[in-house]
Amino acid sequence: MTVDLVVAEGDLVTVVWTARGTNTGRAGALPATGVKLEERGITVWRIVDGKIREEWTSFDQLRIVRQFVSQLKWQLMGLLGAVVILIWVATRFIRKLRLIYSTQAAKATSQALHI
């Protein structure tokens, strides 16, 4: 992490920072991806008796998502393609099953009417 700016006034200290790293471990639901990330943010501390009593931090979480997507877009496209193919195959399979069962039901009905 790099500290880009520090401003102190009264009981408040404000820090503008830049964090850089590589996603090498799980981050919530995301597995390790090897994606390199950079994020800028701002943190404000309220100091009372030499101790931090309150903290507010803000950074652009959507920027992190965009960095993941931009570096993993081909893997995501491949995954999307696989899902589309899987849905297509499942739909065809279900249609065939319906056709088989409707044909068998029609034959059974036809045989029952001839007896």
N, CA, C and O atoms as CSV, one atom per row, in Angstrom:
chain,resi,resn,atom,element,x,y,z
A,1,MET,N,N,0.851,-1.170,0.000
A,1,MET,CA,C,0.000,0.000,0.000
A,1,MET,C,C,0.896,1.231,0.000
A,1,MET,O,O,1.914,1.280,0.691
A,2,THR,N,N,0.499,2.212,-0.782
A,2,THR,CA,C,1.227,3.471,-0.871
A,2,THR,C,C,0.337,4.583,-0.338
A,2,THR,O,O,-0.842,4.670,-0.680
A,3,VAL,N,N,0.911,5.423,0.498
A,3,VAL,CA,C,0.194,6.594,0.995
A,3,VAL,C,C,0.481,7.730,0.021
A,3,VAL,O,O,1.630,8.132,-0.160
A,4,ASP,N,N,-0.584,8.245,-0.607
A,4,ASP,CA,C,-0.433,9.292,-1.612
A,4,ASP,C,C,-0.574,10.693,-1.023
A,4,ASP,O,O,0.026,11.643,-1.526
A,5,LEU,N,N,-1.364,10.821,0.036
A,5,LEU,CA,C,-1.607,12.135,0.625
A,5,LEU,C,C,-2.085,11.954,2.060
A,5,LEU,O,O,-2.881,11.061,2.351
A,6,VAL,N,N,-1.590,12.814,2.958
A,6,VAL,CA,C,-2.061,12.833,4.346
A,6,VAL,C,C,-2.411,14.277,4.692
A,6,VAL,O,O,-1.617,15.193,4.479
A,7,VAL,N,N,-3.613,14.462,5.230
A,7,VAL,CA,C,-4.050,15.786,5.671
A,7,VAL,C,C,-4.594,15.631,7.086
A,7,VAL,O,O,-5.461,14.793,7.338
A,8,ALA,N,N,-4.078,16.448,8.012
A,8,ALA,CA,C,-4.554,16.406,9.398
A,8,ALA,C,C,-5.083,17.783,9.769
A,8,ALA,O,O,-4.448,18.808,9.518
A,9,GLU,N,N,-6.266,17.774,10.374
A,9,GLU,CA,C,-6.859,19.029,10.835
A,9,GLU,C,C,-7.737,18.729,12.039
A,9,GLU,O,O,-8.656,17.914,11.961
A,10,GLY,N,N,-7.450,19.385,13.138
A,10,GLY,CA,C,-8.214,19.142,14.360
A,10,GLY,C,C,-8.035,17.699,14.807
A,10,GLY,O,O,-6.910,17.213,14.930
A,11,ASP,N,N,-9.150,17.018,15.050
A,11,ASP,CA,C,-9.070,15.621,15.498
A,11,ASP,C,C,-9.213,14.627,14.339
A,11,ASP,O,O,-9.391,13.431,14.570
A,12,LEU,N,N,-9.134,15.119,13.088
A,12,LEU,CA,C,-9.292,14.247,11.917
A,12,LEU,C,C,-7.984,14.107,11.140
A,12,LEU,O,O,-7.249,15.077,10.953
A,13,VAL,N,N,-7.712,12.895,10.696
A,13,VAL,CA,C,-6.578,12.616,9.812
A,13,VAL,C,C,-7.139,11.916,8.586
A,13,VAL,O,O,-7.845,10.914,8.696
A,14,THR,N,N,-6.817,12.456,7.415
A,14,THR,CA,C,-7.304,11.890,6.160
A,14,THR,C,C,-6.119,11.363,5.366
A,14,THR,O,O,-5.102,12.041,5.217
A,15,VAL,N,N,-6.265,10.143,4.858
A,15,VAL,CA,C,-5.209,9.513,4.067
A,15,VAL,C,C,-5.797,9.066,2.735
A,15,VAL,O,O,-6.806,8.361,2.697
A,16,VAL,N,N,-5.159,9.481,1.645
A,16,VAL,CA,C,-5.490,8.967,0.316
A,16,VAL,C,C,-4.433,7.917,0.014
A,16,VAL,O,O,-3.237,8.185,0.133
A,17,TRP,N,N,-4.864,6.729,-0.373
A,17,TRP,CA,C,-3.944,5.605,-0.521
A,17,TRP,C,C,-4.182,4.853,-1.829
A,17,TRP,O,O,-5.241,4.957,-2.448
A,18,THR,N,N,-3.163,4.094,-2.226
A,18,THR,CA,C,-3.255,3.203,-3.379
A,18,THR,C,C,-2.786,1.831,-2.928
A,18,THR,O,O,-1.703,1.693,-2.359
A,19,ALA,N,N,-3.594,0.826,-3.181
A,19,ALA,CA,C,-3.233,-0.555,-2.843
A,19,ALA,C,C,-3.069,-1.335,-4.143
A,19,ALA,O,O,-3.878,-1.207,-5.062
A,20,ARG,N,N,-2.017,-2.141,-4.209
A,20,ARG,CA,C,-1.766,-2.985,-5.375
A,20,ARG,C,C,-1.507,-4.402,-4.888
A,20,ARG,O,O,-0.892,-4.610,-3.842
A,21,GLY,N,N,-1.977,-5.364,-5.653
A,21,GLY,CA,C,-1.739,-6.745,-5.258
A,21,GLY,C,C,-2.222,-7.720,-6.306
A,21,GLY,O,O,-2.749,-7.340,-7.352
A,22,THR,N,N,-2.026,-8.988,-5.994
A,22,THR,CA,C,-2.454,-10.079,-6.865
A,22,THR,C,C,-3.382,-10.976,-6.072
A,22,THR,O,O,-3.087,-11.330,-4.931
A,23,ASN,N,N,-4.515,-11.348,-6.681
A,23,ASN,CA,C,-5.488,-12.215,-6.018
A,23,ASN,C,C,-4.943,-13.647,-5.999
A,23,ASN,O,O,-5.095,-14.394,-6.966
A,24,THR,N,N,-4.302,-14.017,-4.878
A,24,THR,CA,C,-3.712,-15.354,-4.756
A,24,THR,C,C,-4.484,-16.246,-3.797
A,24,THR,O,O,-4.145,-17.419,-3.640
A,25,GLY,N,N,-5.501,-15.718,-3.161
A,25,GLY,CA,C,-6.309,-16.513,-2.236
A,25,GLY,C,C,-7.776,-16.183,-2.408
A,25,GLY,O,O,-8.139,-15.250,-3.124
A,26,ARG,N,N,-8.613,-16.959,-1.742
A,26,ARG,CA,C,-10.061,-16.717,-1.823
A,26,ARG,C,C,-10.386,-15.321,-1.308
A,26,ARG,O,O,-9.799,-14.835,-0.341
A,27,ALA,N,N,-11.340,-14.696,-1.987
A,27,ALA,CA,C,-11.850,-13.394,-1.557
A,27,ALA,C,C,-13.362,-13.510,-1.544
A,27,ALA,O,O,-14.019,-13.203,-2.539
A,28,GLY,N,N,-13.915,-13.949,-0.425
A,28,GLY,CA,C,-15.354,-14.210,-0.362
A,28,GLY,C,C,-15.696,-15.394,-1.237
A,28,GLY,O,O,-15.181,-16.494,-1.033
A,29,ALA,N,N,-16.565,-15.176,-2.216
A,29,ALA,CA,C,-16.972,-16.262,-3.111
A,29,ALA,C,C,-15.997,-16.457,-4.263
A,29,ALA,O,O,-16.098,-17.441,-4.995
A,30,LEU,N,N,-15.051,-15.532,-4.437
A,30,LEU,CA,C,-14.115,-15.629,-5.558
A,30,LEU,C,C,-12.925,-16.505,-5.202
A,30,LEU,O,O,-12.328,-16.330,-4.140
A,31,PRO,N,N,-12.571,-17.438,-6.067
A,31,PRO,CA,C,-11.379,-18.245,-5.834
A,31,PRO,C,C,-10.127,-17.445,-6.208
A,31,PRO,O,O,-10.229,-16.357,-6.775
A,32,ALA,N,N,-8.965,-17.980,-5.892
A,32,ALA,CA,C,-7.714,-17.352,-6.315
A,32,ALA,C,C,-7.671,-17.347,-7.842
A,32,ALA,O,O,-7.917,-18.372,-8.478
A,33,THR,N,N,-7.357,-16.183,-8.430
A,33,THR,CA,C,-7.383,-16.059,-9.888
A,33,THR,C,C,-6.054,-15.622,-10.477
A,33,THR,O,O,-5.826,-15.800,-11.674
A,34,GLY,N,N,-5.177,-15.056,-9.669
A,34,GLY,CA,C,-3.930,-14.516,-10.193
A,34,GLY,C,C,-4.099,-13.141,-10.817
A,34,GLY,O,O,-3.153,-12.612,-11.402
A,35,VAL,N,N,-5.278,-12.555,-10.707
A,35,VAL,CA,C,-5.556,-11.244,-11.291
A,35,VAL,C,C,-4.813,-10.164,-10.499
A,35,VAL,O,O,-4.851,-10.140,-9.269
A,36,LYS,N,N,-4.139,-9.274,-11.228
A,36,LYS,CA,C,-3.462,-8.145,-10.598
A,36,LYS,C,C,-4.461,-6.999,-10.457
A,36,LYS,O,O,-5.165,-6.652,-11.405
A,37,LEU,N,N,-4.508,-6.419,-9.260
A,37,LEU,CA,C,-5.482,-5.372,-8.956
A,37,LEU,C,C,-4.784,-4.121,-8.447
A,37,LEU,O,O,-3.713,-4.190,-7.845
A,38,GLU,N,N,-5.412,-2.974,-8.701
A,38,GLU,CA,C,-4.953,-1.709,-8.132
A,38,GLU,C,C,-6.185,-0.927,-7.723
A,38,GLU,O,O,-7.151,-0.838,-8.480
A,39,GLU,N,N,-6.152,-0.365,-6.537
A,39,GLU,CA,C,-7.311,0.382,-6.038
A,39,GLU,C,C,-6.841,1.609,-5.281
A,39,GLU,O,O,-5.876,1.552,-4.518
A,40,ARG,N,N,-7.532,2.717,-5.500
A,40,ARG,CA,C,-7.291,3.933,-4.733
A,40,ARG,C,C,-8.467,4.147,-3.806
A,40,ARG,O,O,-9.610,3.827,-4.132
A,41,GLY,N,N,-8.163,4.696,-2.644
A,41,GLY,CA,C,-9.221,4.954,-1.689
A,41,GLY,C,C,-8.852,6.078,-0.750
A,41,GLY,O,O,-7.774,6.667,-0.835
A,42,ILE,N,N,-9.775,6.354,0.143
A,42,ILE,CA,C,-9.557,7.408,1.130
A,42,ILE,C,C,-10.032,6.894,2.489
A,42,ILE,O,O,-11.074,6.246,2.591
A,43,THR,N,N,-9.267,7.187,3.510
A,43,THR,CA,C,-9.627,6.807,4.877
A,43,THR,C,C,-9.533,8.047,5.756
A,43,THR,O,O,-8.577,8.818,5.665
A,44,VAL,N,N,-10.535,8.227,6.604
A,44,VAL,CA,C,-10.543,9.343,7.556
A,44,VAL,C,C,-10.623,8.740,8.954
A,44,VAL,O,O,-11.490,7.914,9.240
A,45,TRP,N,N,-9.708,9.165,9.814
A,45,TRP,CA,C,-9.725,8.718,11.204
A,45,TRP,C,C,-10.040,9.902,12.106
A,45,TRP,O,O,-9.597,11.024,11.861
A,46,ARG,N,N,-10.812,9.633,13.151
A,46,ARG,CA,C,-11.029,10.628,14.210
A,46,ARG,C,C,-10.204,10.167,15.400
A,46,ARG,O,O,-10.380,9.058,15.905
A,47,ILE,N,N,-9.306,11.030,15.838
A,47,ILE,CA,C,-8.370,10.698,16.910
A,47,ILE,C,C,-8.825,11.371,18.206
A,47,ILE,O,O,-9.079,12.575,18.234
A,48,VAL,N,N,-8.926,10.579,19.280
A,48,VAL,CA,C,-9.269,11.096,20.606
A,48,VAL,C,C,-8.264,10.519,21.594
A,48,VAL,O,O,-8.092,9.302,21.672
A,49,ASP,N,N,-7.597,11.395,22.351
A,49,ASP,CA,C,-6.587,10.978,23.340
A,49,ASP,C,C,-5.519,10.093,22.706
A,49,ASP,O,O,-5.062,9.128,23.319
A,50,GLY,N,N,-5.125,10.424,21.478
A,50,GLY,CA,C,-4.052,9.689,20.807
A,50,GLY,C,C,-4.464,8.336,20.246
A,50,GLY,O,O,-3.615,7.579,19.777
A,51,LYS,N,N,-5.758,8.022,20.289
A,51,LYS,CA,C,-6.234,6.726,19.780
A,51,LYS,C,C,-7.285,6.949,18.697
A,51,LYS,O,O,-8.036,7.924,18.727
A,52,ILE,N,N,-7.319,6.027,17.746
A,52,ILE,CA,C,-8.341,6.093,16.703
A,52,ILE,C,C,-9.670,5.676,17.316
A,52,ILE,O,O,-9.806,4.562,17.822
A,53,ARG,N,N,-10.649,6.573,17.268
A,53,ARG,CA,C,-11.975,6.283,17.821
A,53,ARG,C,C,-12.990,5.960,16.730
A,53,ARG,O,O,-13.929,5.198,16.958
A,54,GLU,N,N,-12.802,6.538,15.546
A,54,GLU,CA,C,-13.708,6.271,14.427
A,54,GLU,C,C,-12.886,6.189,13.149
A,54,GLU,O,O,-11.819,6.791,13.028
A,55,GLU,N,N,-13.417,5.421,12.197
A,55,GLU,CA,C,-12.747,5.298,10.903
A,55,GLU,C,C,-13.802,5.235,9.807
A,55,GLU,O,O,-14.814,4.547,9.941
A,56,TRP,N,N,-13.555,5.956,8.730
A,56,TRP,CA,C,-14.408,5.883,7.539
A,56,TRP,C,C,-13.493,5.618,6.358
A,56,TRP,O,O,-12.508,6.329,6.162
A,57,THR,N,N,-13.806,4.613,5.578
A,57,THR,CA,C,-13.007,4.271,4.400
A,57,THR,C,C,-13.925,4.149,3.201
A,57,THR,O,O,-15.030,3.614,3.295
A,58,SER,N,N,-13.452,4.652,2.075
A,58,SER,CA,C,-14.226,4.555,0.844
A,58,SER,C,C,-13.290,4.220,-0.316
A,58,SER,O,O,-12.190,4.762,-0.425
A,59,PHE,N,N,-13.754,3.315,-1.179
A,59,PHE,CA,C,-13.033,3.001,-2.413
A,59,PHE,C,C,-14.041,2.471,-3.412
A,59,PHE,O,O,-15.150,2.088,-3.039
A,60,ASP,N,N,-13.665,2.447,-4.667
A,60,ASP,CA,C,-14.556,2.076,-5.759
A,60,ASP,C,C,-14.552,0.555,-5.938
A,60,ASP,O,O,-13.671,0.013,-6.604
A,61,GLN,N,N,-15.531,-0.133,-5.347
A,61,GLN,CA,C,-15.596,-1.592,-5.453
A,61,GLN,C,C,-15.888,-2.036,-6.879
A,61,GLN,O,O,-15.434,-3.101,-7.299
A,62,LEU,N,N,-16.635,-1.240,-7.624
A,62,LEU,CA,C,-16.934,-1.581,-9.013
A,62,LEU,C,C,-15.660,-1.610,-9.858
A,62,LEU,O,O,-15.553,-2.398,-10.798
A,63,ARG,N,N,-14.701,-0.754,-9.522
A,63,ARG,CA,C,-13.424,-0.760,-10.247
A,63,ARG,C,C,-12.720,-2.108,-10.079
A,63,ARG,O,O,-12.116,-2.612,-11.026
A,64,ILE,N,N,-12.794,-2.689,-8.889
A,64,ILE,CA,C,-12.187,-4.001,-8.656
A,64,ILE,C,C,-12.869,-5.048,-9.524
A,64,ILE,O,O,-12.197,-5.873,-10.143
A,65,VAL,N,N,-14.191,-5.024,-9.576
A,65,VAL,CA,C,-14.938,-5.971,-10.415
A,65,VAL,C,C,-14.535,-5.805,-11.872
A,65,VAL,O,O,-14.328,-6.793,-12.578
A,66,ARG,N,N,-14.421,-4.552,-12.329
A,66,ARG,CA,C,-14.018,-4.300,-13.722
A,66,ARG,C,C,-12.633,-4.865,-14.010
A,66,ARG,O,O,-12.398,-5.410,-15.088
A,67,GLN,N,N,-11.718,-4.739,-13.058
A,67,GLN,CA,C,-10.371,-5.276,-13.255
A,67,GLN,C,C,-10.411,-6.799,-13.364
A,67,GLN,O,O,-9.724,-7.378,-14.206
A,68,PHE,N,N,-11.214,-7.452,-12.514
A,68,PHE,CA,C,-11.372,-8.903,-12.610
A,68,PHE,C,C,-11.914,-9.287,-13.977
A,68,PHE,O,O,-11.367,-10.163,-14.647
A,69,VAL,N,N,-12.992,-8.626,-14.388
A,69,VAL,CA,C,-13.652,-8.973,-15.651
A,69,VAL,C,C,-12.725,-8.735,-16.833
A,69,VAL,O,O,-12.657,-9.562,-17.742
A,70,SER,N,N,-12.009,-7.609,-16.831
A,70,SER,CA,C,-11.145,-7.312,-17.977
A,70,SER,C,C,-10.019,-8.325,-18.114
A,70,SER,O,O,-9.596,-8.625,-19.230
A,71,GLN,N,N,-9.525,-8.857,-17.002
A,71,GLN,CA,C,-8.434,-9.822,-17.065
A,71,GLN,C,C,-8.929,-11.251,-17.241
A,71,GLN,O,O,-8.176,-12.116,-17.691
A,72,LEU,N,N,-10.182,-11.509,-16.894
A,72,LEU,CA,C,-10.720,-12.870,-16.995
A,72,LEU,C,C,-11.792,-12.995,-18.071
A,72,LEU,O,O,-12.510,-13.995,-18.107
A,73,LYS,N,N,-11.917,-11.987,-18.960
A,73,LYS,CA,C,-13.042,-11.971,-19.901
A,73,LYS,C,C,-13.080,-13.203,-20.796
A,73,LYS,O,O,-14.165,-13.700,-21.096
A,74,TRP,N,N,-11.927,-13.713,-21.231
A,74,TRP,CA,C,-11.955,-14.882,-22.124
A,74,TRP,C,C,-12.395,-16.130,-21.372
A,74,TRP,O,O,-13.120,-16.958,-21.923
A,75,GLN,N,N,-11.967,-16.275,-20.121
A,75,GLN,CA,C,-12.433,-17.406,-19.323
A,75,GLN,C,C,-13.934,-17.294,-19.079
A,75,GLN,O,O,-14.654,-18.290,-19.142
A,76,LEU,N,N,-14.406,-16.074,-18.800
A,76,LEU,CA,C,-15.838,-15.872,-18.572
A,76,LEU,C,C,-16.636,-16.135,-19.840
A,76,LEU,O,O,-17.730,-16.696,-19.777
A,77,MET,N,N,-16.098,-15.733,-21.002
A,77,MET,CA,C,-16.781,-15.998,-22.277
A,77,MET,C,C,-16.857,-17.504,-22.525
A,77,MET,O,O,-17.887,-18.006,-22.976
A,78,GLY,N,N,-15.775,-18.224,-22.233
A,78,GLY,CA,C,-15.783,-19.679,-22.395
A,78,GLY,C,C,-16.799,-20.333,-21.483
A,78,GLY,O,O,-17.506,-21.254,-21.893
A,79,LEU,N,N,-16.876,-19.864,-20.249
A,79,LEU,CA,C,-17.850,-20.402,-19.302
A,79,LEU,C,C,-19.269,-20.126,-19.782
A,79,LEU,O,O,-20.129,-21.003,-19.712
A,80,LEU,N,N,-19.514,-18.924,-20.263
A,80,LEU,CA,C,-20.835,-18.584,-20.793
A,80,LEU,C,C,-21.179,-19.472,-21.984
A,80,LEU,O,O,-22.308,-19.950,-22.097
A,81,GLY,N,N,-20.209,-19.695,-22.874
A,81,GLY,CA,C,-20.435,-20.577,-24.024
A,81,GLY,C,C,-20.781,-21.987,-23.588
A,81,GLY,O,O,-21.677,-22.611,-24.156
A,82,ALA,N,N,-20.076,-22.496,-22.579
A,82,ALA,CA,C,-20.347,-23.844,-22.078
A,82,ALA,C,C,-21.755,-23.931,-21.492
A,82,ALA,O,O,-22.447,-24.929,-21.692
A,83,VAL,N,N,-22.180,-22.903,-20.776
A,83,VAL,CA,C,-23.531,-22.887,-20.197
A,83,VAL,C,C,-24.580,-22.882,-21.302
A,83,VAL,O,O,-25.578,-23.597,-21.209
A,84,VAL,N,N,-24.368,-22.081,-22.350
A,84,VAL,CA,C,-25.316,-22.026,-23.469
A,84,VAL,C,C,-25.425,-23.392,-24.142
A,84,VAL,O,O,-26.527,-23.852,-24.441
A,85,ILE,N,N,-24.289,-24.040,-24.380
A,85,ILE,CA,C,-24.300,-25.373,-25.007
A,85,ILE,C,C,-25.007,-26.374,-24.107
A,85,ILE,O,O,-25.790,-27.191,-24.593
A,86,LEU,N,N,-24.750,-26.326,-22.815
A,86,LEU,CA,C,-25.395,-27.236,-21.870
A,86,LEU,C,C,-26.912,-27.052,-21.882
A,86,LEU,O,O,-27.656,-28.032,-21.874
A,87,ILE,N,N,-27.366,-25.815,-21.901
A,87,ILE,CA,C,-28.815,-25.554,-21.959
A,87,ILE,C,C,-29.397,-26.084,-23.264
A,87,ILE,O,O,-30.473,-26.682,-23.260
A,88,TRP,N,N,-28.703,-25.876,-24.378
A,88,TRP,CA,C,-29.170,-26.351,-25.682
A,88,TRP,C,C,-29.293,-27.880,-25.689
A,88,TRP,O,O,-30.302,-28.421,-26.142
A,89,VAL,N,N,-28.259,-28.577,-25.182
A,89,VAL,CA,C,-28.280,-30.047,-25.131
A,89,VAL,C,C,-29.411,-30.525,-24.226
A,89,VAL,O,O,-30.129,-31.458,-24.585
A,90,ALA,N,N,-29.580,-29.912,-23.072
A,90,ALA,CA,C,-30.641,-30.315,-22.143
A,90,ALA,C,C,-32.019,-30.113,-22.773
A,90,ALA,O,O,-32.905,-30.949,-22.599
A,91,THR,N,N,-32.204,-29.023,-23.495
A,91,THR,CA,C,-33.485,-28.754,-24.156
A,91,THR,C,C,-33.785,-29.811,-25.209
A,91,THR,O,O,-34.909,-30.307,-25.288
A,92,ARG,N,N,-32.793,-30.158,-26.014
A,92,ARG,CA,C,-32.991,-31.194,-27.044
A,92,ARG,C,C,-33.313,-32.544,-26.399
A,92,ARG,O,O,-34.168,-33.283,-26.888
A,93,PHE,N,N,-32.627,-32.860,-25.301
A,93,PHE,CA,C,-32.857,-34.126,-24.605
A,93,PHE,C,C,-34.290,-34.189,-24.065
A,93,PHE,O,O,-34.967,-35.210,-24.190
A,94,ILE,N,N,-34.733,-33.099,-23.471
A,94,ILE,CA,C,-36.100,-33.054,-22.923
A,94,ILE,C,C,-37.127,-33.193,-24.044
A,94,ILE,O,O,-38.128,-33.891,-23.882
A,95,ARG,N,N,-36.889,-32.536,-25.178
A,95,ARG,CA,C,-37.812,-32.657,-26.315
A,95,ARG,C,C,-37.887,-34.097,-26.812
A,95,ARG,O,O,-38.969,-34.593,-27.126
A,96,LYS,N,N,-36.728,-34.773,-26.884
A,96,LYS,CA,C,-36.725,-36.177,-27.326
A,96,LYS,C,C,-37.489,-37.055,-26.350
A,96,LYS,O,O,-38.253,-37.929,-26.759
A,97,LEU,N,N,-37.282,-36.821,-25.055
A,97,LEU,CA,C,-38.009,-37.607,-24.057
A,97,LEU,C,C,-39.511,-37.402,-24.194
A,97,LEU,O,O,-40.277,-38.363,-24.129
A,98,ARG,N,N,-39.936,-36.165,-24.383
A,98,ARG,CA,C,-41.366,-35.887,-24.554
A,98,ARG,C,C,-41.908,-36.592,-25.791
A,98,ARG,O,O,-43.005,-37.150,-25.759
A,99,LEU,N,N,-41.148,-36.570,-26.876
A,99,LEU,CA,C,-41.570,-37.224,-28.113
A,99,LEU,C,C,-41.699,-38.733,-27.907
A,99,LEU,O,O,-42.673,-39.344,-28.346
A,100,ILE,N,N,-40.715,-39.326,-27.237
A,100,ILE,CA,C,-40.747,-40.776,-26.980
A,100,ILE,C,C,-41.959,-41.130,-26.131
A,100,ILE,O,O,-42.700,-42.056,-26.460
A,101,TYR,N,N,-42.166,-40.392,-25.028
A,101,TYR,CA,C,-43.285,-40.715,-24.141
A,101,TYR,C,C,-44.635,-40.440,-24.793
A,101,TYR,O,O,-45.586,-41.191,-24.572
A,102,SER,N,N,-44.737,-39.384,-25.587
A,102,SER,CA,C,-46.016,-39.112,-26.255
A,102,SER,C,C,-46.303,-40.175,-27.310
A,102,SER,O,O,-47.458,-40.556,-27.497
A,103,THR,N,N,-45.269,-40.664,-28.005
A,103,THR,CA,C,-45.446,-41.736,-28.993
A,103,THR,C,C,-45.875,-43.024,-28.300
A,103,THR,O,O,-46.778,-43.715,-28.773
A,104,GLN,N,N,-45.231,-43.349,-27.182
A,104,GLN,CA,C,-45.596,-44.561,-26.437
A,104,GLN,C,C,-47.018,-44.456,-25.890
A,104,GLN,O,O,-47.762,-45.436,-25.909
A,105,ALA,N,N,-47.394,-43.288,-25.410
A,105,ALA,CA,C,-48.747,-43.099,-24.880
A,105,ALA,C,C,-49.779,-43.234,-25.993
A,105,ALA,O,O,-50.850,-43.805,-25.788
A,106,ALA,N,N,-49.454,-42.707,-27.175
A,106,ALA,CA,C,-50.380,-42.813,-28.312
A,106,ALA,C,C,-50.546,-44.270,-28.732
A,106,ALA,O,O,-51.656,-44.704,-29.040
A,107,LYS,N,N,-49.443,-45.033,-28.747
A,107,LYS,CA,C,-49.516,-46.458,-29.102
A,107,LYS,C,C,-50.356,-47.212,-28.079
A,107,LYS,O,O,-51.188,-48.042,-28.446
A,108,ALA,N,N,-50.140,-46.925,-26.799
A,108,ALA,CA,C,-50.887,-47.617,-25.746
A,108,ALA,C,C,-52.375,-47.297,-25.848
A,108,ALA,O,O,-53.213,-48.180,-25.670
A,109,THR,N,N,-52.702,-46.056,-26.131
A,109,THR,CA,C,-54.103,-45.659,-26.283
A,109,THR,C,C,-54.715,-46.346,-27.496
A,109,THR,O,O,-55.845,-46.832,-27.445
A,110,SER,N,N,-53.961,-46.379,-28.578
A,110,SER,CA,C,-54.443,-47.017,-29.810
A,110,SER,C,C,-54.701,-48.504,-29.583
A,110,SER,O,O,-55.716,-49.037,-30.033
A,111,GLN,N,N,-53.787,-49.171,-28.891
A,111,GLN,CA,C,-53.949,-50.602,-28.611
A,111,GLN,C,C,-55.134,-50.828,-27.677
A,111,GLN,O,O,-55.875,-51.798,-27.838
A,112,ALA,N,N,-55.316,-49.950,-26.714
A,112,ALA,CA,C,-56.428,-50.098,-25.772
A,112,ALA,C,C,-57.767,-49.934,-26.477
A,112,ALA,O,O,-58.739,-50.589,-26.100
A,113,LEU,N,N,-57.842,-49.090,-27.475
A,113,LEU,CA,C,-59.089,-48.870,-28.203
A,113,LEU,C,C,-59.415,-50.030,-29.140
A,113,LEU,O,O,-60.591,-50.249,-29.431
A,114,HIS,N,N,-58.432,-50.775,-29.619
A,114,HIS,CA,C,-58.644,-51.894,-30.534
A,114,HIS,C,C,-59.016,-53.181,-29.812
A,114,HIS,O,O,-59.482,-54.128,-30.445
A,115,ILE,N,N,-58.824,-53.230,-28.539
A,115,ILE,CA,C,-59.110,-54.479,-27.814
A,115,ILE,C,C,-60.567,-54.635,-27.561
A,115,ILE,O,O,-60.988,-55.626,-26.964
